Amino acid sequence: MVTSIARKAVLCAALGLVGLATAASAATLKIGTEGGYPPWSMVDAQGKVTGFDADVGHAVCKKLDMKCRFVVQAFDSLIPSLQADRFDLVISGMSVTAERAKVIAFSIPYTTEDSAFVLPANSPLLKATDQKALLAGLAGKTVGVQSGTTQGAFLQKHAPELKLKSYETQDQMQMDLSAGRLDATFSEVTPQSQFLDTSGKGKFAMADAVIKSSADPEILGQGIGAGINKNNTQLKAKVDKALCELIQDGTIKQSSQKWFGGVDLSNYAACK
């Protein structure tokens, strides 16, 4: 009889541990991010994810009373991995586009961002008067983009005469530009500015003709949002609410100004 009771006690304890493990798992929000897109998402030498989107992720987790766990992988693999439930969210400078919205859901767009070309500092195309003149001047030249981005899709549609070269990371693309293997790069303004403030300083410059999202909102998107599995409607509602609160209480603004040289990219219109 004593043995039977002891066995029951051990079994109950084991079940209790399983319950605790399940609860701990439920309290962790797994977030997919690239980790190679400064200043949005970076990974330091110790494997810690930092950057603007890391701040956003941590702030969302705090609002939801959950722990953050970042999963770092290539940008063009984030959506397939989200669909396969390898993580709960994608927070990685991802533009909200109609094409992506066919396969995943998005939170509200918590920031907005334009795109720009970076060219050698002596290029006459830096002073091109508008998008049409700039793209015409780049005809036949080799332009680098990051694989899976809206910028690559935009150039495929609007400048098919360019020689497009895709890279897994921004760093790889910028290294090829520095080495003279590219005539230009095309990406969002903030990572381009980061490059011009560091290794590209004095050697390269940003073209005056910045490409607004409104130039083709179907491709360039409606702002930057968090990617969510289409089946997870409850999480979407919670994340939308959390992001609106973070915009309204100034958290997004504070983090944006920290990472983007005092610029506030908060999308205040998203919560009106």
C-alpha positions, -999 to 999 in steps of 0.1 A, spaced: 0 0 0 28 24 9 45 15 -24 14 22 -44 10 56 -27 46 64 -33 42 55 -70 12 78 -72 31 106 -56 60 102 -81 35 101 -110 17 133 -97 51 150 -93 61 140 -129 27 153 -143 32 185 -124 66 190 -140 51 184 -174 24 210 -166 51 235 -156 71 229 -187 40 234 -208 31 266 -190 67 279 -195 65 270 -232 32 289 -235 47 319 -218 75 322 -245 69 341 -277 92 329 -305 102 356 -329 119 350 -362 143 377 -373 172 381 -398 199 394 -375 220 409 -403 201 440 -412 214 469 -391 201 489 -375 168 469 -376 182 435 -365 217 425 -356 234 396 -337 264 404 -315 294 382 -308 275 365 -279 245 356 -301 223 383 -286 198 399 -310 198 437 -309 185 466 -330 152 484 -334 131 453 -341 146 435 -311 134 465 -290 100 462 -306 99 424 -299 109 428 -263 83 456 -258 56 434 -273 65 405 -251 64 427 -221 29 440 -230 18 403 -234 35 392 -202 56 367 -221 93 359 -226 110 366 -259 130 340 -278 146 352 -310 152 327 -339 178 340 -363 178 329 -400 180 342 -436 153 368 -445 140 349 -474 133 318 -452 113 337 -425 79 334 -442 82 296 -449 93 290 -414 64 311 -400 40 290 -421 56 258 -406 51 272 -371 88 273 -362 81 306 -345 50 327 -336 60 361 -352 83 376 -377 97 409 -366 124 418 -391 118 450 -410 92 432 -431 71 454 -454 33 447 -454 26 438 -491 -4 423 -509 18 394 -522 30 384 -487 -5 389 -473 -17 360 -495 3 335 -473 7 352 -439 -12 377 -418 3 410 -407 0 431 -376 -7 468 -380 23 485 -397 41 500 -368 66 520 -389 70 534 -424 101 534 -445 113 545 -479 139 530 -502 170 545 -518 200 538 -541 236 541 -528 262 548 -555 299 558 -556 303 594 -543 314 607 -577 284 593 -596 264 619 -616 233 598 -609 233 609 -573 217 641 -585 191 625 -608 159 647 -606 134 619 -601 128 581 -601 124 578 -639 157 596 -646 176 576 -620 163 542 -632 171 552 -668 206 561 -659 211 528 -642 201 508 -673 226 480 -680 244 485 -646 247 459 -619 226 467 -588 226 447 -556 195 439 -535 188 416 -506 171 383 -516 134 382 -509 130 419 -504 104 443 -519 132 463 -534 142 434 -556 106 429 -567 103 466 -574 133 467 -597 122 435 -616 90 453 -624 101 489 -630 137 485 -643 140 451 -660 170 465 -680 191 465 -649 214 436 -640 201 426 -606 223 407 -582 207 392 -550 225 387 -516 215 368 -485 226 397 -463 231 435 -464 267 430 -453 275 408 -483 259 433 -507 277 462 -492 311 444 -493 306 438 -531 298 474 -536 329 485 -517 349 460 -538 337 475 -571 316 445 -581 284 465 -580 275 498 -595 248 505 -569 227 490 -541 190 494 -535 175 490 -500 156 508 -473 169 542 -463 179 534 -427 203 505 -434 217 524 -464 223 554 -440 240 530 -415 264 519 -442 272 555 -452 279 564 -416 304 535 -412 324 516 -438 310 535 -468 316 569 -454 332 593 -479 333 567 -507 296 563 -514 264 585 -512 227 582 -513 208 593 -544 187 624 -540 157 606 -557 144 585 -528 118 559 -538 86 564 -517 64 534 -509 37 552 -527 56 547 -559 42 512 -560 24 503 -527 14 469 -540 50 459 -542 68 483 -517 40 478 -491 20 498 -466 47 500 -439 66 476 -417 46 450 -397 50 418 -378 43 386 -397 18 362 -381 5 328 -391 -29 332 -408 -44 307 -384 -33 326 -353 -61 352 -352 -60 356 -314 -22 364 -314 -28 390 -342 -54 408 -321 -31 408 -291 -1 420 -310 -21 447 -328 -33 460 -294 2 459 -280 17 477 -309 -9 505 -308 -2 510 -271 36 511 -278 30 537 -305 7 558 -284 29 557 -252 60 567 -272 79 535 -268 83 530 -306 93 566 -310 120 564 -283 135 532 -298 133 546 -334 151 578 -324 178 557 -306 185 535 -336 178 559 -365 197 590 -355 169 609 -339 143 600 -366 108 589 -355 95 563 -379 63 555 -358 32 550 -379 8 570 -359 -20 566 -385 -21 528 -380 -41 531 -347 -66 559 -357 
